[in-house]
Amino acid sequence: METRKRVPATEKKDDTGLILRRLVNYMAGGESRTRFIVAMIVRIIAVAALVAIPTFTGLAIDVISSPDGTSQELVRWSLLAIGAGVIFLVLSFIAERTFSRLATDGLYKLQRHLFEHMQTLSLSFFDRQPLGQLTSRVTNDTEAVALFYESAVAQIIRAIFQILLVIIMMFIISTQLALVALLIVPVMLLLTGAIQRVATPAFAKLQEDLGDLSAFQEETLSGNKVITSNLRHDWAEDKNDDQAGDVFDVASHAFFASLLNFPLTQTLTMLQIAVVLMIGSLMVLDGQLEFGIVIAFISYTALLASPLSEIANLTATSLNAVAGGRRVFNIIDEEATVFDAPDATDYQFKGGHVEFKDVDFSYVPGRKILKHNTFEAKPGQKIGICGPTGAGKSTIINILTRYYDIDSGTILIDGQDISKLTQVSLRQQVGVVLQEAFLFTDTVMNNLMYAREGATEEECIEAAKQANAHEFIMNLPQGYDTLMTERGANLSQGQRQMITIARAMVANPKMLILDEATSNVDTRTEKLIQEGLERLMSGRTSFVIAHRLSTIRDSHNIMVVNGGEIEEFGPHDELMARKGFYYNLYMSQFKGKGPAGEAGIEMDFVAT
């Protein structure tokens, strides 16, 4: 499989324009296009009314300064100026309201697209992405984009229209004075461009460092018990201070560079007004212009400088949004590595006959985790899987459910190649109970209903009874309506596990996978869990990963995995009689003997 080279954002070619277009498309594209166009038209009319005010004001001043001026003319131009102001105010309100709704819709569509796309990505993506980094992209980066939608887009659009209309009016009134007024603009653009070249990579680095900080903080909060038990609070605080300090340094650099725009543009604006006033006054004295025209030009100079200054001031917001948008689009552009074939068909259950035929697999190309795995599980059989840590036990389960695609070989279920089946139809028929019992922050009942759309409360309660969970659930403060805290932290490990077993029963799968489902619980709770599991596995093809060999002793066959290869395969009694790898593993657990076992038999534990 081809791997994509990942380049840090700060080293990529400048894609600022492309990122901005993609961001704006969420706000202005698709079904929002008509509303966006209407808002643009309203904005143009509003700006045109604003730009007309200096002309009307200048003409009114000419009436005052002219010996032939009349009060009627003065009233007419004054009323036109006031009317233009009212039109600008009303239409600006309509435009701003429309743009604010478009901004909200755009952010909603971006966040929804991001989250929905993440649900389609393969597990390999999440394996290489720290949770804190992903959380930062969903929160910090989208917040940067939100600020851009809310405060930058509408203002930049207004500023562009205002600049164009003001320049047109300047040239209509006086070409000479227009050229004088525009002399400062190239200087302003050059300075803004120079600042952007400094600020753009700084903002990209800022978003990366914020992601690293969020990842560390999420990890330390999740591992708070470990930090407390090892008295490592000082270490956590120091490292957090170091990373937060890096964020502060980069942020200071980025925002300082972008905020330089304001004093520079303000200074250039004052110079621009002074030059226009001086040249215009000379032209009035020379009889080339009316005094009212000069006053109008000074107003136009201010109206020209104002949007230029706004665009400069919004540079920080826009560049920060580009940096955040780039990280968001890196996820949206990610493609799933496991996908349905064009001619994929739904899995047809025919008993649960599983066959592995010379299967090889690697998480990283060139480093094989499983090698030449071949075995068979007949319908209704319980297959125990054991071996040293890192031998590849869980990997076998991961490829059976097609969380990953294999490198070579074939996996058949009921004679159907799983690579040619739809993922949904396959996983609907395979229930999984993991070592880490994961519960959502919701009620017990909703956690049970999560297993199958359309499940009834009666079915969930019956499943809880079968899993030996009903009694303790009824003793909770609100019974099945008790709210679980994050990951079910207000329950014991055993209670969480029994709820996950009940959830698997609600799903009613045709086959079952248990990954260390009884580890880390006391003997009494283990017995209750085992009873629930036995009911769950009854009549189903089941794969049980276990370190406690007592839990798989009654399996129809036991698969012993070592170094990614199946070392032995057979019933417990047969493997014990061989006095091989399984025998030594079993004896080391139950008779306290070391891995060497008896009679000089040695065991080579190999991690993949």
KOLNU-581604 format. One record per residue (C-alpha): z, x, y; residue number from 1; residue in one letter. Coordinates in Angstrom, 3 decimals, padded with zeros to 6 digits. Each point is the difference from the previous one (the first is absolute). Example, Ala and Ser with C-alpha at 12.3 -4.5 7.8 and 13.67 -1.06 7.14 Angstrom:
BEGIN
       up     east    north num residuo
  007.800  012.300 -004.500   1       a
 -000.660  001.370  003.440   2       s
! end
This chain:
BEGIN
       up     east    north num residuo
  000.000  000.000  000.000   1       m
 -000.939  001.348  003.406   2       e
  002.927  000.819  002.254   3       t
 -000.116 -000.493  003.735   4       r
  001.031  002.958  002.133   5       k
  002.676 -001.086  002.445   6       r
 -000.092  001.555  003.440   7       v
  002.918 -000.300  002.424   8       p
 -000.756 -002.321  002.909   9       a
  000.366  002.843  002.488  10       t
 -002.833  001.936 -001.718  11       e
 -002.533 -002.823 -000.249  12       k
 -003.019 -000.304  002.298  13       k
  000.471 -002.253  003.006  14       d
 -000.339 -003.577 -001.225  15       d
  001.787 -001.619  002.942  16       t
 -002.927 -002.257  000.891  17       g
 -000.440 -001.189 -003.582  18       l
  003.722 -000.782 -000.396  19       i
  000.062 -001.919  003.292  20       l
 -003.039 -002.061 -001.025  21       r
  001.595 -000.852 -003.336  22       r
  003.266 -000.993  001.662  23       l
 -001.699 -002.183  002.594  24       v
 -002.102 -001.645 -002.726  25       n
  003.153 -001.552 -001.492  26       y
  000.662 -001.561  003.396  27       m
 -003.567 -000.872  001.023  28       a
 -001.985 -000.298 -003.241  29       g
 -000.575 -002.723 -002.552  30       g
  001.311 -003.447  000.868  31       e
  001.576  001.388  003.190  32       s
 -003.337  001.120  001.441  33       r
 -000.727 -003.245  001.885  34       t
  003.448 -000.103  001.618  35       r
 -000.324  003.671  000.913  36       f
 -003.387 -000.558  001.669  37       i
  001.343 -003.005  001.919  38       v
  002.988  002.079  001.152  39       a
 -002.398  002.762  001.116  40       m
 -002.097 -002.454  002.028  41       i
  003.107 -001.470  001.617  42       v
  001.207  003.518  000.747  43       r
 -003.330  000.955  001.619  44       i
  000.061 -003.077  002.262  45       i
  003.627  000.713  000.936  46       a
 -000.775  003.628  000.865  47       v
 -003.091 -001.078  001.963  48       a
  002.237 -002.275  002.073  49       a
  002.401  002.879  000.593  50       l
 -002.804  002.347  001.031  51       v
 -001.308 -002.599  002.465  52       a
  003.268 -000.078  001.958  53       i
 -000.479  003.336  001.876  54       p
 -003.502 -001.103  001.077  55       t
  001.312 -003.291  001.373  56       f
  002.899  001.831  001.645  57       t
 -002.341  002.556  001.591  58       g
 -002.249 -002.742  001.358  59       l
  003.045 -001.757  001.441  60       a
  001.027  003.233  001.742  61       i
 -003.537  000.365  001.380  62       d
  000.304 -003.512  001.447  63       v
  003.228  001.022  001.738  64       i
 -001.436  003.243  001.350  65       s
 -003.308 -001.545  001.094  66       s
 -000.288 -001.496  003.532  67       p
 -002.147 -002.784 -001.470  68       d
  002.453 -000.876 -002.780  69       g
  001.195 -003.582 -000.309  70       t
  003.097 -001.552 -001.473  71       s
 -002.148 -002.036 -002.398  72       q
 -001.474  003.174 -001.498  73       e
  003.438  001.544 -000.242  74       l
  001.374 -003.068 -001.813  75       v
 -003.014 -000.102 -002.329  76       r
  000.321  003.635 -001.117  77       w
  003.775 -000.298 -000.265  78       s
 -000.225 -003.120 -002.149  79       l
 -002.586  001.660 -002.227  80       l
  002.336  002.978 -000.454  81       a
  002.921 -002.299 -000.845  82       i
 -002.191 -002.057 -002.352  83       g
 -001.174  003.145 -001.788  84       a
  003.633  001.051 -000.389  85       g
  000.936 -003.368 -001.515  86       v
 -002.958  000.150 -002.416  87       i
  001.026  003.514 -001.016  88       f
  003.585 -001.098 -000.620  89       l
 -000.893 -003.098 -002.085  90       v
 -002.710  001.664 -002.069  91       l
  002.139  003.106 -000.541  92       s
  002.749 -002.227 -001.420  93       f
 -002.485 -001.615 -002.409  94       i
 -001.459  003.371 -001.007  95       a
  003.398  001.638 -000.516  96       e
  001.193 -002.920 -002.132  97       r
 -003.129  000.177 -002.151  98       t
  000.196  003.782 -000.366  99       f
  003.683 -000.195 -000.948 100       s
 -000.824 -002.429 -002.814 101       r
 -002.883  002.196 -001.110 102       l
  002.378  002.991 -000.025 103       a
  002.483 -001.882 -002.185 104       t
 -002.755 -001.108 -002.376 105       d
 -001.437  003.509 -000.149 106       g
  003.346  001.533 -000.919 107       l
  000.599 -002.716 -002.599 108       y
 -003.396  000.613 -001.616 109       k
  000.499  003.777 -000.025 110       l
  003.484 -000.203 -001.551 111       q
 -001.148 -002.586 -002.524 112       r
 -003.065  002.051 -000.954 113       h
  002.149  003.117 -000.385 114       l
  002.629 -001.690 -002.162 115       f
 -002.499 -001.921 -002.138 116       e
 -002.070  003.143 -000.563 117       h
  003.088  001.934 -001.058 118       m
  000.564 -002.623 -002.717 119       q
 -003.418  000.851 -001.472 120       t
  000.528  003.763 -000.163 121       l
  000.680  001.754 -003.271 122       s
  003.357  001.532 -000.882 123       l
 -001.458  003.479  000.500 124       s
 -000.099 -000.693  003.743 125       f
  003.706 -000.874  000.123 126       f
  000.831  003.006 -002.195 127       d
 -001.208  002.387  002.688 128       r
  001.304 -001.937  003.039 129       q
  003.688  000.255  000.943 130       p
  001.497 -003.441  000.578 131       l
  001.211  000.995  003.468 132       g
 -003.517  001.040  001.021 133       q
 -001.422 -003.335 -001.132 134       l
  002.796 -001.852  001.795 135       t
 -000.754  001.972  003.157 136       s
 -003.656 -000.990 -000.163 137       r
  000.843 -003.663 -000.425 138       v
  002.594  000.074  002.819 139       t
 -000.280  002.917  002.471 140       n
 -003.788  000.279 -000.103 141       d
 -000.669 -003.723  000.260 142       t
  002.515 -000.205  002.869 143       e
 -002.065  002.594  001.862 144       a
 -003.089 -002.111 -000.613 145       v
  001.889 -003.141  001.077 146       a
  000.817  001.579  003.372 147       l
 -003.674  000.903  000.404 148       f
 -001.079 -003.582 -000.735 149       y
  002.613 -001.530  002.278 150       e
 -000.198  002.248  003.051 151       s
 -003.108  002.175 -000.134 152       a
 -003.041 -001.963 -001.191 153       v
  000.051 -002.771  002.615 154       a
  000.852  002.402  002.834 155       q
 -002.718  002.476 -000.968 156       i
 -002.604 -002.785 -000.182 157       i
  001.031 -001.263  003.431 158       r
 -000.021  003.539  001.365 159       a
 -003.540  000.674 -001.271 160       i
 -001.391 -003.206  001.499 161       f
  001.819  000.661  003.259 162       q
 -001.363  003.555  000.251 163       i
 -003.586 -001.152 -000.630 164       l
  000.121 -002.916  002.458 165       l
  001.707  002.066  002.707 166       v
 -002.618  002.759 -000.284 167       i
 -002.804 -002.587  000.200 168       i
  001.536 -001.564  003.128 169       m
  000.479  003.426  001.589 170       m
 -003.669  000.866 -000.387 171       f
 -001.081 -003.435  001.244 172       i
  002.053  000.466  003.192 173       i
 -000.630  003.696  000.724 174       s
 -001.626  002.591 -002.263 175       t
  001.261  002.912  002.077 176       q
  003.625 -001.107  000.046 177       l
 -000.218 -000.931 -003.709 178       a
 -001.030  003.552 -000.869 179       l
  002.891  001.351  002.059 180       v
  002.458 -002.319 -001.762 181       a
 -001.272  001.031 -003.448 182       l
  000.297  003.742  000.591 183       l
  003.547  000.018 -001.404 184       i
 -000.886 -001.957 -003.163 185       v
 -001.609  002.902 -001.956 186       p
  003.035  002.172  000.753 187       v
  002.285 -002.758 -001.242 188       m
 -002.043 -000.411 -003.202 189       l
 -000.033  003.742 -000.674 190       l
  003.777  000.252  000.367 191       l
  000.529 -003.071 -002.205 192       t
 -002.284  001.475 -002.675 193       g
  001.855  003.316  000.070 194       a
  003.335 -001.761 -000.376 195       i
 -001.360 -002.096 -002.877 196       q
 -001.086  003.122 -001.897 197       r
  003.579  001.211  000.142 198       v
  001.686 -003.354 -000.614 199       a
 -002.161 -001.262 -002.911 200       t
  001.095  002.570 -002.623 201       p
  003.549 -000.187  001.355 202       a
  000.175 -003.757 -000.659 203       f
 -001.513  000.480 -003.471 204       a
  002.706  002.563 -000.780 205       k
  002.632 -002.341  001.431 206       l
 -000.932 -002.792 -002.450 207       q
  000.037  002.461 -002.911 208       e
  003.435  001.301  000.966 209       d
  001.310 -003.553  000.452 210       l
 -001.207 -000.742 -003.528 211       g
  001.807  003.071 -001.356 212       d
  003.187 -000.997  001.832 213       l
 -000.201 -003.581 -001.318 214       s
 -000.564  001.311 -003.531 215       a
  003.071  002.242  000.200 216       f
  002.178 -002.742  001.476 217       q
 -001.109 -002.515 -002.646 218       e
  000.720  002.540 -002.738 219       e
  003.455  000.884  001.297 220       t
  000.942 -003.659  000.420 221       l
 -001.151 -000.755 -003.547 222       s
  001.879  003.020 -001.320 223       g
  003.150 -000.549  002.057 224       n
  002.233 -000.012 -003.075 225       k
 -001.302  003.402 -001.081 226       v
  000.509  001.395  003.500 227       i
  003.540 -001.394  000.125 228       t
  000.973  001.215 -003.472 229       s
 -001.278  003.512  000.765 230       n
  001.501  000.085  003.509 231       l
 -003.416  000.714  001.489 232       r
  000.311 -002.086  003.161 233       h
 -000.154  003.105  002.205 234       d
 -003.189  001.117 -001.721 235       w
 -001.580 -003.453  000.478 236       a
  001.011 -000.084  003.675 237       e
 -001.314  003.522  000.618 238       d
 -003.330 -000.686 -001.662 239       k
 -000.347 -003.315  001.827 240       n
  000.757  001.785  003.283 241       d
 -002.623  002.646 -000.782 242       d
 -002.695 -002.561 -000.792 243       q
  000.968 -002.250  002.909 244       a
 -000.107  003.105  002.222 245       g
 -003.551  000.703 -001.185 246       d
 -000.963 -003.582  000.868 247       v
  001.635  000.380  003.427 248       f
 -001.863  003.241  000.720 249       d
 -003.387 -001.378 -001.016 250       v
  000.624 -003.306  001.807 251       a
  001.034  001.838  003.171 252       s
 -003.197  002.035 -000.119 253       h
 -002.204 -003.036 -000.697 254       a
  001.508 -002.314  002.596 255       f
  000.263  002.737  002.655 256       f
 -003.714  000.703 -000.376 257       a
 -000.933 -003.679  000.213 258       s
  002.396 -000.805  002.852 259       l
 -001.592  002.707  002.154 260       l
 -002.781 -002.519  000.516 261       n
  002.066 -002.108  002.372 262       f
  000.881  002.575  002.701 263       p
 -003.476  001.513 -000.208 264       l
 -001.797 -003.315  000.439 265       t
  002.355 -001.106  002.763 266       q
 -000.564  003.239  001.907 267       t
 -003.772 -000.215 -000.395 268       l
  000.075 -003.654  001.077 269       t
  001.774  000.841  003.247 270       m
 -002.524  002.765  000.658 271       l
 -002.813 -002.424 -000.737 272       q
  001.315 -002.588  002.471 273       i
  000.520  002.664  002.679 274       a
 -003.557  001.333 -000.395 275       v
 -001.514 -003.523  000.103 276       v
  002.037 -000.852  003.109 277       l
 -001.046  003.197  001.752 278       m
 -003.729 -000.203 -000.823 279       i
 -000.081 -003.758  000.597 280       g
  001.669  000.360  003.411 281       s
 -002.558  002.627  001.001 282       l
 -002.816 -002.350 -001.072 283       m
  001.556 -002.823  002.069 284       v
  000.202  002.269  003.064 285       l
 -003.620  000.963 -000.604 286       d
 -000.967 -003.688 -000.118 287       g
 -001.157  000.102 -003.639 288       q
  002.639 -002.413 -001.352 289       l
  002.187 -002.861  001.094 290       e
  003.753  000.582 -000.016 291       f
  000.505 -002.898 -002.430 292       g
 -002.253  001.747 -002.532 293       i
  002.215  003.111  000.118 294       v
  003.104 -002.130 -000.586 295       i
 -001.781 -001.692 -002.933 296       a
 -000.918  003.427 -001.380 297       f
  003.605  001.167  000.177 298       i
  000.955 -003.097 -002.010 299       s
 -002.791  000.731 -002.483 300       y
  001.182  003.576 -000.285 301       t
  003.451 -001.293 -000.931 302       a
 -001.555 -002.512 -002.417 303       l
 -001.990  002.847 -001.562 304       l
  002.942  002.370 -000.254 305       a
  002.338 -002.607 -001.442 306       s
 -001.901 -000.566 -003.302 307       p
 -000.718  003.713 -000.325 308       l
  003.712  000.633  000.349 309       s
  000.786 -002.762 -002.525 310       e
 -002.412  001.438 -002.547 311       i
  001.576  003.415  000.490 312       a
  003.487 -001.442 -000.386 313       n
 -001.019 -001.843 -003.184 314       l
 -001.226  003.229 -001.564 315       t
  003.354  000.570 -001.709 316       a
  000.046 -003.517 -001.443 317       t
 -003.596  000.254 -001.187 318       s
  000.326  003.466 -001.530 319       l
  003.223 -000.980 -001.741 320       n
 -001.795 -003.056 -001.404 321       a
 -002.892  002.183 -001.154 322       v
  002.420  002.309 -001.816 323       a
  001.740 -002.974 -001.609 324       g
 -003.283 -001.757 -000.748 325       g
 -001.383  003.102 -001.676 326       r
  002.965  000.084 -002.406 327       r
 -000.320 -003.735 -000.660 328       v
 -003.732  000.290 -000.696 329       f
  000.653  002.915 -002.352 330       n
  001.729 -002.573 -002.222 331       i
 -002.528 -002.778  000.585 332       i
 -002.847  002.385 -000.874 333       d
  001.764  001.103 -003.189 334       e
 -001.747 -001.260 -003.113 335       e
  001.646 -001.080 -003.227 336       a
 -000.449  002.490 -002.840 337       t
  000.424 -002.730 -002.632 338       v
 -002.332 -002.951  000.416 339       f
 -001.691 -002.652 -002.104 340       d
 -003.431  000.798 -001.400 341       a
 -002.851 -002.170  001.360 342       p
 -000.312 -001.658 -003.414 343       d
  003.774 -000.170 -000.693 344       a
  001.169 -002.955 -002.082 345       t
  003.396 -001.675 -000.349 346       d
  002.250  001.169 -002.801 347       y
  000.089 -002.397 -002.973 348       q
  003.315  000.191 -001.869 349       f
 -000.442  000.163 -003.774 350       k
  003.422  001.106 -001.193 351       g
  000.672  003.216  001.935 352       g
 -001.647  002.699 -002.133 353       h
  000.136  003.287  001.951 354       v
 -002.021  003.124 -000.851 355       e
 -000.099  003.382  001.720 356       f
 -002.960  002.139 -001.091 357       k
  000.040  003.690  000.976 358       d
  001.308 -000.749  003.506 359       v
  000.270  002.755  002.630 360       d
  001.499 -000.534  003.440 361       f
  000.867  002.031  003.101 362       s
  001.549 -001.004  003.315 363       y
 -001.549  003.084  001.607 364       v
 -003.461  001.113 -001.148 365       p
  000.212  003.018 -002.283 366       g
  003.651 -000.521 -000.981 367       r
  000.137 -002.208 -003.066 368       k
  003.127 -002.065 -000.526 369       i
 -001.088 -001.744 -003.220 370       l
 -002.136  001.713 -002.614 371       k
 -001.825 -001.568 -002.931 372       h
  002.351 -002.973 -000.327 373       n
 -000.898 -002.255 -002.902 374       t
  002.182 -002.797 -001.421 375       f
 -000.045 -003.662 -000.946 376       e
  002.419 -002.873  000.664 377       a
 -000.644 -003.108 -002.037 378       k
  000.647 -003.515  001.357 379       p
  003.695 -000.786  000.363 380       g
  001.169  003.535 -000.744 381       q
  002.725  001.803  001.940 382       k
 -001.004  003.573  000.792 383       i
  002.780  002.355  001.088 384       g
 -000.969  002.937  002.209 385       i
  002.260  003.030  000.319 386       c
 -000.164  003.647  000.917 387       g
  001.377  002.501  002.486 388       p
 -000.067 -000.607  003.740 389       t
 -003.462  000.533  001.446 390       g
 -001.725 -000.268 -003.366 391       a
 -002.344 -002.777  001.157 392       g
  001.730 -003.141 -001.295 393       k
 -000.255 -002.049  003.190 394       s
 -003.537  001.250  000.548 395       t
 -001.087 -001.666 -003.250 396       i
  001.331 -003.288  001.374 397       i
 -001.676  000.555  003.384 398       n
 -003.452  000.314 -001.556 399       i
  000.601 -002.864 -002.451 400       l
  000.470 -002.346  002.987 401       t
 -002.896  001.795  001.717 402       r
  001.969  001.117  003.003 403       y
 -002.128  003.127 -000.421 404       y
 -003.361  000.589 -001.680 405       d
 -000.170  002.470 -002.884 406       i
 -002.123  003.175  000.004 407       d
 -001.499 -000.557 -003.441 408       s
  000.467 -001.990 -003.179 409       g
  000.406 -003.752 -000.414 410       t
  002.845 -002.505  000.253 411       i
 -000.599 -003.281 -001.788 412       l
  002.107 -003.155  000.066 413       i
 -001.112 -002.581 -002.518 414       d
 -003.248  001.950 -000.315 415       g
 -000.721 -000.173  003.741 416       q
 -000.410  003.191  002.021 417       d
  002.494 -000.323  002.878 418       i
 -002.363  001.867  002.353 419       s
 -002.362 -002.977 -000.313 420       k
  002.675 -002.631  000.632 421       l
  001.131 -001.399  003.338 422       t
  003.299  001.527  001.061 423       q
  001.537 -003.378  000.860 424       v
 -000.701 -001.566 -003.389 425       s
  001.384  003.070 -001.795 426       l
  003.213  000.292  001.997 427       r
  000.667 -003.723 -000.213 428       q
  000.472  000.458 -003.738 429       q
  002.120  003.175  000.128 430       v
  003.611 -000.354  001.126 431       g
  001.845  003.086  001.263 432       v
  003.760  000.581  000.250 433       v
  000.687  003.312  001.737 434       l
  003.037  002.274 -000.016 435       q
  000.515 -000.658  003.705 436       e
  000.585 -003.727  000.333 437       a
 -001.665 -000.984  003.273 438       f
  001.065 -003.238  001.683 439       l
 -001.297 -001.351  003.304 440       f
  002.178 -001.015  002.933 441       t
 -000.040 -003.669 -000.935 442       d
  001.911 -002.479 -002.126 443       t
  000.512  000.517 -003.713 444       v
 -002.199 -003.038 -000.694 445       m
 -002.867  001.271  002.138 446       n
  000.229  003.413 -001.686 447       n
 -000.474 -001.753 -003.335 448       l
 -002.810 -002.224  001.262 449       m
 -001.779  003.111  001.285 450       y
 -001.159  000.709 -003.571 451       a
 -002.409 -002.909 -000.231 452       r
 -001.585 -002.258  002.569 453       e
  000.968 -003.589 -000.716 454       g
  003.128  000.826 -002.005 455       a
  002.626 -002.768  000.140 456       t
  003.732  000.355  000.568 457       e
  000.632 -001.365 -003.495 458       e
 -002.176  002.722 -001.535 459       e
  001.786  002.679  002.028 460       c
  003.456 -001.241 -001.009 461       i
 -001.034 -000.098 -003.671 462       e
 -001.371  003.539  000.265 463       a
  003.287  001.149  001.574 464       a
  001.901 -001.520 -002.921 465       k
 -002.244  001.789 -002.501 466       q
  000.582  003.276  001.885 467       a
  003.824 -000.516 -000.007 468       n
 -000.104 -000.152  003.804 469       a
  000.852 -003.666  000.579 470       h
  003.784  000.399 -000.265 471       e
  000.397  002.734  002.596 472       f
 -002.549 -001.657  002.296 473       i
  002.047 -003.208  000.009 474       m
  003.054  002.069  000.971 475       n
 -001.755  001.308  003.117 476       l
  001.059 -001.599  003.322 477       p
 -003.034 -002.326  000.194 478       q
 -001.181  000.283 -003.580 479       g
 -003.797  000.157 -000.199 480       y
 -000.172 -000.408  003.799 481       d
  001.992  003.204  000.585 482       t
 -001.909  002.341  002.289 483       l
 -000.665  003.463 -001.393 484       m
  000.358  002.917  002.380 485       t
 -002.625  002.738  000.029 486       e
 -000.973  000.934 -003.584 487       r
  002.820 -002.229 -001.279 488       g
  002.692  002.411  001.173 489       a
  002.658 -002.742 -000.173 490       n
 -000.365 -000.121 -003.795 491       l
  000.883  002.540 -002.670 492       s
 -002.720  002.006 -001.747 493       q
  000.394 -002.105 -003.144 494       g
 -000.173 -003.286  001.904 495       q
 -003.159  001.100  001.789 496       r
 -001.537  000.980 -003.316 497       q
  000.802 -003.360 -001.602 498       m
 -001.680 -001.787  002.922 499       i
 -003.136  002.127 -000.437 500       t
 -000.012 -000.872 -003.717 501       i
  000.302 -003.677  000.904 502       a
 -002.835  000.475  002.491 503       r
 -002.173  001.468 -002.757 504       a
  000.810 -003.043 -002.144 505       m
 -001.111 -002.292  002.814 506       v
 -003.319  001.875  000.108 507       a
 -000.353 -000.678 -003.754 508       n
 -002.310  002.977 -000.733 509       p
 -001.774  000.505 -003.313 510       k
  000.988  003.675 -000.200 511       m
  003.005  001.917  001.290 512       l
  000.901  003.437  001.339 513       i
  003.616  001.130  000.383 514       l
  000.577  003.285  001.818 515       d
  003.609  001.151 -000.524 516       e
  001.120 -003.586  000.585 517       a
  003.547  000.555 -001.339 518       t
  000.821  003.343  001.622 519       s
  002.904  000.458  002.424 520       n
  002.015 -003.016 -001.203 521       v
  003.253 -000.323 -001.892 522       d
  000.131 -000.815 -003.719 523       t
  000.907 -003.699  000.413 524       r
 -002.732 -000.562  002.582 525       t
 -002.465  001.922 -002.144 526       e
  000.715 -002.367 -002.885 527       k
 -000.678 -003.021  002.210 528       l
 -003.191  001.584  001.305 529       i
 -001.131  000.887 -003.532 530       q
  000.517 -003.581 -001.128 531       e
 -002.137 -001.213  002.896 532       g
 -002.654  002.595 -000.746 533       l
 -000.139 -000.958 -003.668 534       e
 -000.711 -003.607  000.988 535       r
 -002.606  001.191  002.494 536       l
 -001.748  002.277 -002.535 537       m
  000.000 -002.561 -002.798 538       s
 -003.551 -000.475 -001.259 539       g
 -001.466  002.287  002.693 540       r
 -001.593  003.426 -000.307 541       t
  002.571  002.147  001.780 542       s
  000.251  003.603  001.144 543       f
  003.530  001.294  000.593 544       v
  000.627  003.343  001.710 545       i
  003.502  001.251 -000.752 546       a
  002.163  003.094  000.137 547       h
  002.694 -001.770 -002.009 548       r
 -001.656  000.062 -003.378 549       l
  002.321 -002.714 -001.297 550       s
 -001.904 -002.555  002.087 551       t
 -003.315  000.727 -001.769 552       i
  001.271  000.723 -003.515 553       r
 -001.131 -003.439 -001.206 554       d
 -003.525  000.439  001.389 555       s
 -002.922 -000.503 -002.354 556       h
 -001.224  003.422  001.057 557       n
  001.421  002.719  002.231 558       i
 -002.284  002.198  002.081 559       m
  001.391  003.464  000.709 560       v
 -001.667  001.542  003.054 561       v
  000.273  003.658  000.969 562       n
 -002.118  001.880  002.535 563       g
 -002.364 -002.947  000.406 564       g
 -000.812 -000.173 -003.700 565       e
  001.198 -002.327 -002.735 566       i
  002.131  002.283 -002.137 567       e
  000.928 -002.606 -002.596 568       e
 -000.630 -003.696 -000.670 569       f
  001.648 -002.260 -002.561 570       g
  003.094 -002.064 -000.918 571       p
  003.488  001.410  000.550 572       h
  000.764  000.640 -003.675 573       d
 -003.328  001.728 -000.574 574       e
  000.431  002.273  003.015 575       l
  003.549  000.873 -001.028 576       m
 -001.218  000.907 -003.473 577       a
 -002.549  002.398  001.473 578       r
  002.810  001.928  001.711 579       k
 -002.314  000.883  002.858 580       g
  000.127 -000.453  003.741 581       f
  001.422 -003.542 -000.052 582       y
  002.612  000.947 -002.596 583       y
  001.307  002.816  002.161 584       n
 -000.047 -002.198  003.112 585       l
  001.930 -002.703 -001.824 586       y
  002.534  002.380 -001.540 587       m
  000.618  001.677  003.370 588       s
  001.004 -003.379  001.413 589       q
  002.112 -001.388 -002.827 590       f
  001.589  003.076 -001.547 591       k
  000.343  002.158  003.092 592       g
 -002.347  002.663 -001.357 593       k
 -002.148  002.068  002.273 594       g
 -003.763 -000.284  000.162 595       p
 -000.400  002.534 -002.774 596       a
  001.299 -002.550 -002.510 597       g
  000.387  001.136 -003.583 598       e
 -001.566  002.483 -002.346 599       a
 -001.494  002.078  002.745 600       g
 -002.231 -002.820  001.257 601       i
 -000.801  000.680  003.630 602       e
 -001.016 -002.429  002.727 603       m
 -002.293  000.981  002.836 604       d
  000.515 -002.444  002.885 605       f
 -003.125 -000.025  002.110 606       v
 -000.314 -001.785  003.332 607       a
 -003.439 -000.994  001.187 608       t
! end
